[in-house]
Amino acid sequence: MTLMNESQCTYRCTVGMEFLNGSGYLKPSGYQTLVMDVAARHLRQFQLGVDDLLPRGMSWVLISSSVEILSPVREELTLTARTWHSEQDRLTFRRELCFTDADGTPLFNASTFSVLMDLKERRILRPDTLGFEIGQPHSEFVIDASPRLRFRGEMQPCDRRKVYNSCIDRLGHTNNCRYPEFAYDALTEGEIASLGSLRRMDVFFRSELRPGEWFTVRRSAPEIQHGELFVDGINDQTGKQAFVCRFEFA
């Protein structure tokens, strides 16, 4: 198998009960977890997974993830997914993912943007300095997505949280699947009740949150306006924005 035919690979994944909310709809973190699970399994197939890169002193770091929901998932079921490397610029790698049900009906699509980081020096690596091939991108895009955030609206504090050990992954920082959980916890009861009309989620990862750090959760106020809602987190120690999550409702 070569990277030239990676878009032909398919993966089965399961929506478990823990992914669903009290109304039976897939939670935002469920979409993120499915996307990252398929991407990780796929990269391992081509010797580009975490265990392949850590001995080289590097790892993938996600900078944004976008999910476009075609038909809300609202039950425990098995999905089929495909994914491929779709674009590469000076530093960033883009990946597409498609998820369907058992009948082949499209449920949601996603795009992720990642960089490769030197873990010792904490610097982003250029593709032409890696010493190994990533493969040529297959330039088919499933959604309109960008790693650049466009929002300058007013945000209101709504919670203050601590980074506990359970949030931390193998790279020593808060796992990317936890950020949609933080954002979901900031929703009102009315917004949670509207989860069936969620049509898109974008998560932008701006800076690391490490064990023991406190962060302030903010949201656009007062409720969903013009179909979109923003939630972010500000690191109380550094003052830096750690993440931004954008929800778009029909």
N, C-alpha and C positions, 0 to 999 in steps of 0.2 A: 504494500500500500504506500502511496506517495501523497504528498500534500496537494498534488494536482487534482485528485479526485475526492478531496475531503468532504465536499458538499453532498456526496452520495452516501455518507455514513448516516445511520439512523440510531436513535437511542430511545429506550423505553424509560419512562419515569412515572412515579406514582404520586398522586395527590392524596396525602394522608389526612386523617381527621384533624391533626394538630395544625394543618395549614388553613383550615376553614374557621370562619367566625361563627357567632351564635346564630346568624341567619343562614348559615351554610355557604356563604360566599368566600372565595379564596382571598385571604388577606394580602396586603401589599408585600409583606415579607415572604409570603408563599411564592409569589411571582419571582421575586428576586432569588430565592433559594433554588427554585427550579432552573432558572437561567444559569446561575453559577455552577450548579451541579452538573448540568449537561456540558457546559464549557470546560470544566475541569476534567471530566471523563474523556472528552474529545482530545484535549491537549495531551493527556497521558498516552493516548493511542499513537501520537506522533513524537513521543519522547520530549515533549515541551511542558510537562506538568511540573508541579512543585518539587517532587522528588528528583526530577531530572535537572532542575535549575539550581536548587539550593547548593549542591556540591560545587557549582560554578560561582557561588557567592551572589546569586541574583534571584529575582522573583518577579512575577507579574504583579503590578499594582493597578487596581481599577480606578479610573478617574471619573467615569460616568456610566450610567446604565439607563436605558429607556425601554419601556414596555408599552406596546399599543394593544389594547384589548379589543378583540373583534366580537367575542361572545363570552360573557363572564363565566368563569368556572365556579360551579356551586354544588359540587358533590365529590365524593371520593371516587377517583377513576384513574385509569392508566393512560398516559399521553405518549405520543410519538414525537420526537424532536429531531431536527436537522440543524447543523451549524457549519459556518465556514468563515475564514479570514477574508474580509471583503475590501479592505483599504489600508494603506500604510503611508504615513507622511514622514517627516524628519524624525519624529519621536513616537508617534502614536499609532497603535494598531486597532483597527475596527473589526468587530465580529458581528455576524448576523445569526439569529436563531429563530426558528419557526416551530410552533407547537400545534399539533392537531389531536383530535380525539381518535377513537378506534376506527371510526368510519372515514377518517381522512379529512374531516371538517376542520378548517383553521379556527383556532381558539385565541391565540395571541402570538405576536411577533415581538422580537426584541433586538436591540443593537447595544453593544458595549464598546467602550473605548478604554484601552489599557496602555501602560508603558512598562518597560522592563527597567527595574531599579537595581543598582549596585547596593547590596544590603549593608556593606561595611561603611561605605562613604556616603550612603543615602543620597545618591545622585542618579538621575535618569540616564540611561544608556542609549546611544544612537544605534539604530539597526546595523549600520555599516561597521560598527566596532565590536560586534558580538563574537565573531569567530566561528559562527555556525549559521545555517540557513533557516529562516522562518518559512520560506515558501512564497510563491507569487500569489497575490490576492485574486480572488474570484469576484469581480466587480458587479455583484448583484446585491441591491439594497432592498430590504423589506419594509423599512419605515424611514421617514425623514427625521434625522437625529444629529445632534452635535454635542461635543463635550463642553461647549461654551454656554454659560448661563446668562439669560437675558431677563433680569428682574431687578427693579430698583424701588419697589413699593415699600410701604410702611409695615413694619413687623412689631408685634406685641409679645412680651414675655408671657409664657403660660405655665412653665414648669422649670424645675432645677433638678438635675440628675447627676448621679455618680457613676463612673465607669467601674463596674465590678469585674471580678476575675472571670465570671461566666461570659463576658462580652468578648474576651480576648482570644484570638486565633493563633495559629502556628507562627505568624510573623511578629507577634508581640504587640499588636494593636487591635482596636475594635474591629471585628469582622464586618465586612460590608453589608451582610444580610441583617445586621442589627439596626442599621440606620432607618430602614423603612418601618421597623418596629417602634423606634422612638417617635417617628412622624405619625404613625397610626395612633399612638397613645395620646397625641395632641388633638385628635379629632373630637368633635362634639358628638353627642348621641345621634343627632339629626344627620350629621355627615356620615357616621358609621352606617346608619340606616339606608343611606344613599349609595352604599358600596356597589350595589348591583348596576349602578349607572356610571361607575368608574371606567373611563375610556383610555386613560394614559397615565403613566407614572414615570417621572424622570428623577433620578437621584444623582447628585453631583457630590463627589468626595473631594473636599477642599484641603483638609489637614488631618493628621492623625489624632485619635483620642487614645490615651494610654491608661493603664491600670491606676486607679485612685484619683484620676482627674475628675473635676466637676465641670458640667456644662449647662448652659441655660438654653432651654428650648423656647423658640419663638414661632409665631404663626401670623399669617396675614389675617387681618381683622375686618369685621367681626366673624362672619361665616363665609361660605362659598360665594365669591363674587365673580360674575362673568364666566362661570363654569370652571374656574381654576382656584387652587388653594396652594399656598407655599408654607412649608415648615422648615426651619433651620435650627442649627445648634451652634452656640458660641462657646468656645473653650474659655472657662473662667480664669484659668491660669495664664494663658497667652493672649486672650482677646481675639484669637483668630476664629474665623468661621470654619467649623469642622465639616458640616454637610448642609446641603439644601435638598429638600424633596418637593417636587411639584406634582400635584394631583390635578387631573383634568376630568371633570364630570360632564356627562351628556346633558 
